[in-house]
């Protein structure tokens, strides 16, 4: 749909006397025989001219020459259920940028009718090609096709200037190099190393989003190696950089230090991978550097889970994750060591463990953690069988009694209610109670009213 829409937009612009091409990542992906996530069009038409040609457009960045054209704005494109801005195409006027005082956005833009000026301001050669969707002709003024074929990531023009214009491009360089398994050209990489400390000017949300893409696109290990080698890692995630050189007991972690283990774990995440699982995996051992000690018997990390939860929470707040995402990330960090105790858990404890929200992510983290260390999956397989064996109504049965029942039995409302109801639920999960009558008798026997009142 988006390609059909983009092609129709190009055709309409051409028929109205303007230059227009597909541009950027969609051209790169089409040449790599990948399906683009979205399509962008570059044109000599100004934003007002684009908006005159296409009704119901969105001027999302008119000061930068950017207009969003939705499917319903193009008459010869058959709608397939998209509404609002879904499936829309970004149409940008050819331009050159003047000044980047904030290190992120141009201070001034100058519209142009020359596509060469437009591509000269873009980030990397592989993203700087133009494609005529009507003829298939590729316009390459920056050597992008050669770099695409050679597996090279290179800035367009002077790398110091490109990164000074937009510091986020340093993180994008890492992401693209990792995603496509390309080498970063030497001058480009040297510039990243020189300017890495300036990444701090990028908004935390922007940095978070780039890091999330690195973690969820299937090449997290290589991405974080490049972040480390480029010098960016201590500035975007110093807590991960602190893992380097933190030794682990070889009998449990023959693979190496905490940093090596974490990066190996990223290789074993399922694809596709959710944001929360990816960040939970990255941060699962973030408490180890602060808790490292050499005991007489072996290296230990006392309370590293609790410390890790605290540090992970600080990172989530710093990067402005949503409350829901933070809750799940901290749950993954806080529960990853419990898998080592499942064989000794009471039936009630095991069932409560298995019914944690989004438990499939806990399982995926445990599996990846195991493969990145001792490579034993017996616990993982044991829990998979338990999940198959235990039906939902047994895993999470309806409560046999509630607070009203306790009040009717003579108990005064208060903190003890939670203890009583928890004990009833445990007995129910362990198969010792199966009816309301049995539960009430259990409460009368185990929690006499007079003792409850006395307490």
N, C-alpha and C positions, 0 to 999 in steps of 0.2 A: 504493500500500500504506500509506504513512504517513498519508495523509489518511483512508483507511478506518479505520485503527487509531485515529487521534486522534478521529474522529467517534464510534467505538464507545466510547472511554473517556469522552467527554463524556456520551454516552447513559447509560452505566452509573452515572456519578456523579449525573446528574440523577434517575435512577430510585431512587437511594438517598437522595434528599432534599438533595443539595448543589447549589450553583451551579457551573457549569463552562462555559468558553468557550475557543475558540482565541484565542491572544493573540500579539502581537509581530510579528516579521518575516513570519511566514506569512500573517497577515491583510493586511499591507501588500502582499505579493507577489500574493495572490489578487485584491485590488482593482485591482492594476496588470495583471492577466491574465498574470502570470508564474508559472512552476512553482516553488513553494517548495522549498528544499533540505531543510528539515525542518519539523516541526510542534511547537508548544508548546501546552500546555493550562494554564489558570489556574483554580483551583477554591477553594471555601470549605472543602473537606475538608482536614484536617491530614495530615501525612505518615503517621502510624500508621493513620489511616482509609483513606487511599489504598492502603497496603500490605495492609490487611485485605481490601479489595475485589479487589485484583489480586495473585494469587500470583506468585512468582518475579520480584518487582520489585527494583530496585537503588536503595538510598538513597545517591545520589551527592552529595547536599548537604542532608541532612535538617535540619541546623541552620539552613539557609536556606529550608527548606520544599520542597526539590526531590527528586523521586523519578523514576526512569527506568522506564518501563513497556515491556517488550519485546512483540513480537507474540504470543508463545506464552502470555502472561499473560491474553489476552483470548479468550474462548471463541468468540465469533461472528465472528472475523476469520480468514479462510482463510490459512494459512501458505504462503509462496511461496519457501521456501528460506532465509529469514533465520535466522541463528543468533546466539547470544550477545546482544549489545546492538545488532546491526545492525537498522536500521529502527525503533528504539525511539523513544518519544515522552516528552519531558520534561513532567512534571506538577508544577506549583508551586502552593503554597498562597498565596492572597491574603495580602499582608503589607504592613507599613510598615517602613522601615529607620531605625535610630537610630544616629547616629554613624558616621563613616568615618575613624578615626584614621590608617589606613594609606593613605588615598587610593585605595583599591581595593575593599575589602570592608566591609560593614556590621559595626559592633561588636556590634549586637544587632538582632534582627528581632522584630516583634510581629505574630503572625498575626491575620487579620481575616476577616470574612464579607462585607466591603464591597468590591466590585471597584473603586470609585472611589479608595479608598486605595491599592490595588495599582498602578493605572496612574499615580497621581501620583508614584510613586517612580522610574518608568522614565525612559529617556534622552531620546528624541525623540518629538515628536507623531506622526510617521508610524509609529512603532513602538509606540504606546500605545493602539491600538484593539483591541476585543474583537469576536469574531464567533461567533454561534450557528450552528454548522454544520448544525443540524437545521432551522432556519427561514431562514437567510441573513441574519438581522438583525445589523446592525453597531451596537455600543455605542461611542460616541465621546464621551468626557468631556473631551478635551484639544484638540479642533480638528484632529485628525490628517487627517481626510478633506479638509478645506479646503486644508491645506498640501500634501497629496498631489496634489490637483487643480491647485494653483498652482505646484508645483515648488519648494517652500520646505522647507528643513531647519531646524527650530527645536527648542530644548530644551523639555521640559515644565517649566513654572515658571521660576524664576530660573536663568539659565545659570551664574552663578558658583557657585551651590549644586550644580547637577548635575555640573559639572566638578570641583568640590572633592571631591564624594563619590567619584568614580571618574575619575581622570585619563585613563584609556584612552579615555574617551568623546570626547576631543578628536581622537584618531586615527580613531575610528569616524565622527565627523562628517565628516572629510575623505573617508573611504572611501565613505560613503553619498552625499555630495554629488557625488563624481566618478562613482560607478556609475550614479546616476539622472540625472546632469546637472542637479542642482538647485542653486539659490542658497542659501547659508547666510545665514539671517536676521541682520540687522545686529547686534542685541544679542548673539546667540549668537557671531558671529564676533569681535566686540570682546572678549568674555570669553575666547575662545580666545587671542587675541593677548596679553591681559593675563596669562593663566595658563600660557602655552606653556612657560616655563622649568620648570614643575613636572612636566612629562612624564617627567623623569628618575626619578621614583619608581616608574614602571611597570617591571615585570620586562622584561629584554631579550628573553626568549622571546615575551612578549605583544606587545611592540612589533614584533618581527620578523614575527610572524604577521599583524599588521594591515598592515604594509608589503608583505608578500608578496601579500596579497589585493589591495591597490591595484595592484600591478604585474601581476597575472595576470588581472584581471577585464576588461581591455580599455580601461581609462581611466587608464592610468598617467600620461600627460602632464598631464591636468587635476589628478590627485591630487597630483602633485609641485609643480604651480603653487600649489595651495592650501596645501600644507605650507610652501612658501616664504612666501607672503603672510600666513599665520597666525603665522609666527615659530616654527613647530615644527621646521622642517627643520634649523637649526643645532644643535638639541638631540638629534635622533634620528639624523641622518646629516650631521655637520659636513663630512665629506669631499665630499659632493655639493653642499652649500652653497658650498664653496670654489671650485666650478667657475664660479660667477657672475662675469662680467666678464673671464674669461680668454680673450683674443682668440685667433683661429686664422687661419692664412694664407687669405685670401679665395679664392685660386685653387683651393684644395682644399675649403674650407668656406665657401661663400658664404652659408650660412644664419645664421651668427653665432657667438657664443662657445660654449665647451664645454658650458655648462649648457643653452643653447638647443638645441644639437645633440643632446645626450643625451635631452632631453624629446621632440624630434621623432622620434628613433629609437624611443622607447617606443610611439609611435603606429603604427609599422610592424611591430611584433611580430605573429606569427601568433596566431590564437585557435582553440582553446585554447592557452595558453602555459604551459610547464613552469616550475616554481620556479627551476630552475637557469638556464634561458635568460633569464628575466626579470631575475634578479640579475646574470648575466653582462653583459647589455645595459646595465643601470644603471651598472655598475662598469667597463665596458670602457675608458673614458678617465679613470679616477679618478687616474691618475698624471700627468696633464697639468698641473694647477696647480703641482705641485712641480717640474716640469721646464721650465716656460715660459722661453724666452729669445728676444730679438730679435737674430737674426744679420744680417750685412750683406745677405744675399740675401732672407731671409724669416724669419717666426716659426718657431721650432723647438721640439720637445719631445724632446730627446735622452734615450734610454733610458726613455721614458715607459711602455713595456710592462713592463719589469722592475720599475720603481718601482710601477706600478699593481698588479702581482701581489702585491707585498709589502703594499701598503695594503689591497687586497681581502682578503688573508689575515687581516689584523688585524681587519677588519670582520666577516668570517665567524666568527672566534673570539669577538669581542665579542658578536655576536648569537647565538652558540651554534648554528650550523648543524651538521648531521651531517658526519662526515668525508667521506662520499661526495659530499654536496652541495657541500662546500667544494672538493673536488678538481675537480669539473666546472666550478664557477664560475671557479676560477683557470685552468683549461684554456682556457675561453672568453676570459678577459682576456688570457692569455699568448699566444694564437695568432691573435688577430683581425687583426694586421698582416701575417701571413704570406700572406694572400690577395693582397696586392700583388705577390708574387714568384712566383706559380704559373706564369706563362708562361716563367720562366727556370729553373724547377726541373728537375733531372734526373728521368728516369722513375722511378727508385727513390725519390727524395725525394717526388715527387708521390703515388705509391701509398701510401707511409707516411702522408702527410698525409691522404689520402682515407679511410684506414682507422682514423683516430683514433676512440676510443669516442664514440658519440652524435654522429657528425659532422653529422647533420641539424641539430643545434642550432648548430654552428659556421656552417653554411650560412645558417640563418635569421638569425643575428646579422649576418653579412656583408651579406646582402640588406638588412636594416633599416638598417645603418650606411651603405650606399651610397645608399639612398633618402633618408636624412637629410642627405646632403652633395652629392656630385656627380651623383647619380641615374643613374650608369652601371652597368648590370648585365651587362656583357660577361663579366667574370670569373665571375660567378655562373652564367651560362648555359653558359660553357665547362666549368665543373666539373660541372654537371648532366649534360652530354653525356658527360663522362669516366666518371661514375658509372654511366651506362647502358651504355657501351661495354665497360667492363672487368668481366668476370665475377668473382665472389668468389674462385674458385680461382686466378685470376691476380693479384688484388689481395693476397691472403694465401695464397701457396702453401705447401705443406708444405716444411719445411727439407730441403735436400739432404744436409747433413752436420750432426753434432752434436758435443758435447764428447768423447764416447767415440771418435768417428772421429779427432779430433785427437790424442787420447792414443795411439791405435793407430798413428797416423802418426809418433809420436815426439815430439810436443809436450808440454811440461810444463804441467800445469794452472796457471792464473794469470790475471792481469788481461788478458793479450794475447788470451785466448780470445774475449773480447767483440769485440775489433777484428777478429779473423780471421772469426768467424761473421758479423759485420756486413758485412764486405767480400763474403763469399760471398752473403749475402742481397741486397745491392745489385746484384751481377752477375746474380743470378737474376731479380730484378725488372726489370732492364734487358734481359733476353732473351739475355744472353751465356752463361748456364749453364742447362742443362736436365736434367742427369742427375747422379747421385751420382758417377760416374766423372769427369765433366767438373769437378765441384766439387773433388774430391780432387786432380786435376791442377792446378787453379787454386791450391789451397793450397800444393802442393809448389813451384809456380813463384813465387808471389808472397810466400810466407812460408816460406823454407827453414828447416829444423829447426835448423841450426847457428846461424843468425842469431837465431832465437827464443831459443835457450839462452844465447847470448852476451848478449842484452839483459836 
